[in-house]
Amino acid sequence: MDKLQDLDQKGFTIVEYIWIGGTGLDIRSKCKTVKGAVTDIKQLSEWNYDGSSTGQAPTENSEVLIRPVALFDDPFRGKPNKFALCETYHVDGKPTNTNYRHYARKIFDKGVDQFEPHFGVEQEYFMMKSIGGGNNLSWPLGWPIGGFPRAQFQYYCGNGASNSYGRNLMDAHYKACLNAGVQIYGTNAEVAPGQWEFQVGTCKGIDLGDHHWMARFLLQRCGEYFDIDVEFSPKPIKGDWNGTGCHCNYSNKLTMRPGGLEDVLKQVKKLDENHSTSIKLYGKTNSERLTGLHETSSMNKFSFGVANRGASVRIPRTTEADGCGYYEDRRPAGDIDPYIVTASIFSITCLDNYGLEELVHHYEHGKELEKQELIQELEENFKRGYVRKNSGGVAKKDSF
């Protein structure tokens, strides 16, 4: 493969179009040949894909449109090749069930220049290895198959073969992000063994979502080289283990100005008043994680505090000391959509909930479509003599 990267492409560029599929976490992609160098997203044309194979369209009207919105370098194929992150639309112009960028863009366009919202996210995840046997089961990297390692303590930011699992993948991902132009600003091993975190930011407005999704995509692609999968769900391993979050650090022109701590407190109050709405948007199974244990707050009660990692919102010591700065929303789960989280926070804190109702409606509509598609799939599989087992593959009815 290394030799193939050096081959002359005869003046053509390989552009890989990347989009979000029907589950909201399945990142899809396919490649197109473009003549000449690609230096601007506006050079790329709209394309389409088979939405019936991603859970976003029926077979009889299967075309879904992909429109490039953000351009990155391709660290795998090398120059001059590119990655193009895309939004997805039905042929009637309506955004697909998982196109939250469409709605986030409306919110940010309303006040991004006036308030200058900036974000940084801390994406936690588990590295997973397949157990094999064709059953689509996996287990955290470094854990005894079907068993458990020593209790959490020595793994956070740990070093050494007994404390750290998957550093090669983490390093590969870090370098791939930097090469691609993703705004990644750090990484570390997390509290549970086989659990890691990368941080994306600081990005203004909608750019955070673009860079975050690209970082997720690159992590999955790097995982292919090591035969390691990535799990973002809030509580992949039940029991006395940390869950997986995606904390969102946030500031704006009001909180960064001298005396901005007062504005921080005013904005935190707005988040408190909209807590139930935010929780709807912060992860479908986040209740498994937000228990008040393992460095989380209670899902049912909003709280905040200085340097308190058990609160809904943490105000850093530096913000308190400087009298201005950023704060951290610790409620979002690891599998959130960053467009939803960043746009909703900005809407609530600076725009009097502008665009929030429309965003929530699209999110809830998307969840309902997901349920209907799953029910339909189960019914069709049952008629064929099969039922779904776990989240992948199929098993015969008589195997139960």
C-alpha positions in Angstrom: 0.0 0.0 0.0 2.9 2.4 0.7 4.1 2.0 -2.8 0.7 2.6 -4.3 0.5 6.0 -2.5 3.5 7.2 -4.5 1.9 6.4 -7.9 1.3 9.3 -10.3 -2.4 10.1 -10.4 -2.1 11.8 -13.9 -3.5 15.1 -12.6 -6.6 13.7 -11.0 -7.7 14.0 -7.4 -9.5 11.4 -5.4 -12.3 13.0 -3.3 -14.0 10.8 -0.7 -17.5 12.1 0.1 -18.4 11.5 3.8 -21.9 11.6 5.3 -23.9 10.5 8.3 -26.2 7.5 7.7 -29.6 6.6 9.1 -28.7 5.7 12.7 -27.0 9.0 13.3 -23.7 7.3 14.2 -22.9 5.3 11.0 -20.5 7.3 9.0 -20.6 6.4 5.3 -18.3 7.4 2.4 -17.5 6.8 -1.2 -15.0 8.1 -3.7 -15.1 10.2 -6.8 -12.4 11.2 -9.3 -12.1 14.9 -9.9 -9.9 16.4 -12.7 -7.2 18.8 -11.4 -6.5 20.0 -7.9 -9.3 20.6 -5.4 -8.6 23.6 -3.1 -12.1 24.9 -2.4 -15.3 23.1 -1.4 -17.2 25.1 -4.0 -15.4 23.1 -6.7 -17.2 19.9 -5.7 -20.6 19.0 -7.2 -23.6 17.5 -5.5 -23.7 13.7 -5.7 -26.1 11.0 -4.5 -26.2 7.6 -2.9 -28.6 4.7 -2.2 -30.5 5.8 0.8 -32.4 2.5 1.0 -29.1 0.9 2.1 -28.6 3.4 4.9 -32.1 3.5 6.4 -32.9 6.9 4.9 -35.1 6.2 1.8 -37.4 3.5 0.4 -36.1 1.2 -2.4 -38.6 2.6 -4.9 -37.3 6.2 -4.3 -33.8 5.5 -3.0 -31.7 8.4 -4.1 -30.4 10.7 -1.4 -28.4 13.8 -2.3 -25.0 14.6 -0.7 -23.8 18.2 -0.7 -20.2 18.9 0.3 -19.8 21.5 3.1 -16.3 21.1 4.5 -13.0 20.1 2.9 -10.1 18.2 4.6 -6.8 16.6 3.4 -6.7 12.8 3.0 -4.0 11.5 5.3 -4.3 7.9 4.0 -3.9 8.4 0.3 -1.8 11.6 0.7 -1.7 14.7 -1.4 -3.5 15.9 -3.5 -6.5 13.8 -2.4 -9.3 15.1 -0.2 -12.1 14.3 2.2 -15.4 16.2 1.7 -17.8 16.2 4.6 -21.4 16.4 3.3 -25.0 17.2 4.3 -27.7 14.8 3.2 -31.0 15.8 1.6 -34.0 14.1 0.0 -34.7 14.9 -3.6 -37.5 17.2 -2.6 -35.0 19.4 -0.8 -35.8 18.3 2.8 -33.0 17.3 5.1 -32.7 13.6 6.0 -33.5 12.3 9.5 -29.9 12.7 10.6 -29.0 16.0 8.9 -28.9 18.2 12.0 -26.3 20.5 10.5 -29.1 22.0 8.4 -30.9 23.2 11.5 -27.7 24.1 13.5 -26.6 26.3 10.6 -29.8 28.3 10.9 -29.2 28.9 14.6 -25.5 29.9 14.2 -26.3 32.2 11.2 -28.6 34.1 13.5 -25.9 35.3 15.9 -22.5 33.8 15.3 -20.8 37.1 14.4 -22.6 39.0 17.2 -21.8 36.6 20.0 -18.7 34.6 18.7 -19.5 31.2 20.3 -16.5 29.0 20.6 -16.6 25.3 21.5 -14.3 22.5 22.5 -15.5 18.9 23.0 -14.0 16.0 24.9 -15.0 12.8 23.1 -14.6 9.7 25.2 -14.8 6.2 23.6 -14.0 2.6 24.2 -11.7 0.6 21.9 -13.4 -2.8 21.2 -12.2 -6.1 19.8 -14.4 -8.7 18.1 -14.8 -11.9 20.1 -15.4 -13.7 16.8 -17.6 -16.6 15.8 -19.8 -14.5 13.5 -22.0 -13.3 16.3 -20.9 -9.6 16.1 -20.0 -9.5 19.8 -17.1 -7.4 21.0 -15.3 -6.7 24.3 -13.2 -3.8 25.4 -9.6 -3.9 24.3 -7.3 -5.3 27.1 -10.1 -7.0 29.0 -10.2 -10.7 29.5 -12.8 -12.1 27.1 -16.0 -12.3 28.9 -14.3 -11.2 32.1 -13.2 -8.1 33.9 -9.8 -6.4 34.6 -8.7 -4.9 37.8 -10.9 -2.2 39.2 -10.6 1.4 37.9 -7.7 3.3 39.4 -4.4 3.1 37.5 -5.7 3.5 33.9 -6.4 7.2 33.7 -3.5 8.9 31.9 -1.6 5.7 32.7 1.5 4.2 31.1 2.9 0.7 30.9 1.6 -2.5 29.4 -0.6 -3.3 32.4 -2.2 0.2 32.4 -2.6 1.3 28.8 -4.3 -0.5 26.0 -4.5 0.8 22.4 -2.0 3.6 22.4 -0.9 2.8 18.8 -4.4 3.5 17.6 -4.6 6.6 19.6 -1.3 7.9 18.2 -2.3 7.0 14.6 -5.6 8.9 15.0 -3.9 11.9 16.5 -1.5 12.2 13.6 -4.2 11.5 11.0 -6.3 14.4 12.4 -3.4 16.8 12.4 -2.5 15.9 8.8 -6.1 16.2 7.7 -6.4 19.6 9.2 -8.8 18.6 12.0 -8.6 20.9 15.0 -7.6 18.3 17.5 -6.0 19.7 20.6 -5.2 16.7 22.8 -5.9 13.1 23.8 -5.5 10.9 26.9 -6.3 7.5 28.3 -9.5 7.6 30.4 -10.6 6.1 33.7 -11.7 2.6 32.5 -9.2 0.3 30.8 -9.5 0.4 27.0 -11.2 3.8 27.3 -9.7 6.9 25.6 -10.6 10.5 24.9 -9.7 13.0 22.2 -10.4 16.7 22.3 -11.5 18.8 19.3 -11.5 22.6 19.2 -11.4 25.4 19.8 -13.8 26.0 16.9 -16.2 28.9 16.2 -19.9 28.0 15.6 -20.7 25.2 13.2 -17.1 24.4 12.5 -16.9 22.4 15.7 -19.4 19.9 14.4 -17.5 19.6 11.1 -14.2 18.9 12.8 -15.8 16.6 15.4 -17.4 14.4 12.8 -14.3 14.2 10.8 -12.3 13.2 13.9 -14.8 10.4 14.5 -14.5 9.3 10.9 -10.7 9.2 11.1 -10.8 7.2 14.3 -12.9 4.5 12.7 -10.7 4.5 9.6 -7.5 4.2 11.7 -9.2 1.4 13.6 -9.3 -0.6 10.4 -5.5 -0.9 10.4 -5.5 -2.4 13.9 -8.7 -4.5 13.6 -10.2 -2.4 16.5 -13.7 -1.0 16.6 -14.9 2.1 18.4 -17.8 2.4 20.8 -19.3 5.8 21.6 -22.5 4.6 23.5 -22.9 6.1 27.0 -22.6 2.9 29.0 -21.2 0.0 26.9 -20.2 -2.0 30.0 -22.7 -2.1 32.8 -21.5 -2.0 36.4 -18.8 -0.1 38.3 -17.1 1.3 35.3 -17.1 4.9 34.0 -19.5 5.6 31.1 -18.7 7.5 27.9 -19.4 11.2 27.7 -18.8 14.1 25.3 -18.3 17.1 27.5 -18.8 20.4 25.8 -16.6 23.4 26.7 -18.2 26.7 25.7 -17.5 30.5 25.7 -18.8 33.5 23.9 -18.1 37.2 23.6 -20.2 37.9 26.8 -18.4 35.3 29.0 -14.9 36.3 27.8 -15.2 40.0 28.4 -13.9 41.5 31.7 -16.5 40.6 34.4 -17.8 37.8 32.2 -18.3 35.5 35.1 -21.6 37.3 35.8 -22.6 36.4 32.3 -21.5 32.8 32.8 -23.8 32.5 35.8 -26.7 34.1 33.8 -26.2 31.6 31.0 -26.0 28.6 33.4 -29.3 29.7 34.8 -30.8 29.5 31.3 -29.4 26.0 30.9 -31.0 25.1 34.2 -34.4 26.4 33.0 -34.1 24.3 29.8 -32.6 21.2 31.4 -35.3 18.8 30.4 -35.1 20.0 26.7 -31.3 19.6 26.7 -31.5 16.1 28.2 -33.8 15.0 25.3 -31.0 16.0 22.9 -28.0 14.7 24.9 -28.1 11.0 24.1 -30.8 8.4 23.6 -29.5 6.1 26.5 -27.8 8.8 28.5 -29.9 7.7 31.6 -27.5 4.7 31.9 -24.6 7.2 32.4 -26.1 10.2 34.2 -26.7 8.4 37.6 -24.8 10.8 39.9 -21.9 8.2 40.1 -18.7 7.9 38.2 -18.1 11.6 37.8 -21.6 12.4 36.5 -24.5 14.4 37.7 -28.1 13.2 38.2 -30.1 13.2 35.0 -33.2 14.4 36.9 -31.7 17.5 38.6 -29.6 20.3 37.2 -26.6 21.4 39.1 -23.4 23.5 38.7 -20.3 24.2 40.7 -16.7 25.5 40.5 -14.3 22.6 39.6 -17.1 20.1 40.3 -17.0 17.1 38.0 -20.1 15.7 39.6 -22.2 18.7 38.4 -24.2 19.2 35.3 -22.1 22.3 34.5 -18.5 22.8 35.7 -17.1 26.3 36.0 -13.3 26.0 35.9 -11.1 27.5 38.7 -9.4 29.7 36.1 -12.7 31.2 35.0 -13.5 32.0 38.7 -10.1 33.4 39.3 -10.0 35.6 36.1 -13.6 36.7 36.5 -14.3 35.6 32.9 -13.8 32.6 30.5 -15.5 29.4 29.6 -17.6 26.7 31.3 -18.2 23.0 30.7 -21.5 21.2 30.0 -20.8 17.7 31.3 -24.2 16.2 30.5 -23.8 15.2 26.8 -23.3 11.4 26.2 -20.6 10.0 24.0 -22.9 9.3 21.1 -24.4 12.8 20.7 -24.5 14.7 17.5 -22.2 17.7 18.0 -24.3 19.9 15.7 -27.3 19.4 18.1 -25.4 20.0 21.3 -23.5 23.1 20.2 -26.4 24.7 18.4 -28.8 24.1 21.3 -26.4 25.5 23.9 -25.9 28.6 21.8 -29.6 29.0 21.2 -30.4 28.7 24.9 -27.7 30.9 26.2 -27.6 33.7 23.6 -30.6 33.6 21.3 -33.6 33.2 23.6 -34.1 29.6 22.3 -34.2 30.8 18.6 -34.5 27.7 16.3 -34.5 25.3 19.2 -38.1 24.1 18.8 -37.4 23.2 15.1 -34.2 21.4 16.1 -35.9 19.4 18.8 -38.8 18.5 16.4 -36.4 17.1 13.8 -34.6 15.1 16.4 -37.7 13.6 17.8 -39.1 12.9 14.3 -35.8 11.2 13.5 -36.0 8.9 16.6 -39.6 8.0 15.6 -38.5 7.1 12.1 -35.7 5.0 13.5 -38.2 3.0 15.6 -40.6 2.5 12.7 -37.7 1.3 10.4 -36.5 -1.2 13.1 -40.1 -2.6 13.6 -40.5 -2.9 9.8 -37.1 -4.7 9.6 -38.0 -7.1 12.4 -41.3 -7.9 10.8 -39.7 -8.6 7.4 -36.9 -10.7 8.9 -39.5 -12.7 10.9 -41.4 -13.4 7.7 -38.2 -14.7 6.1 -37.5 -16.9 9.1 -34.9 -14.6 10.7 -34.9 -12.2 13.6 -32.3 -9.6 14.5 -29.8 -10.5 17.2 -28.0 -7.8 19.0 -27.2 -4.8 16.8 -25.8 -6.7 13.8 -26.1 -9.9 11.9 -29.1 -12.2 12.0 -29.9 -15.5 13.7 -32.4 -18.1 12.8 -35.6 -18.2 14.8 -35.0 -21.7 16.0 -31.7 -20.7 17.6 -33.5 -19.0 20.5 
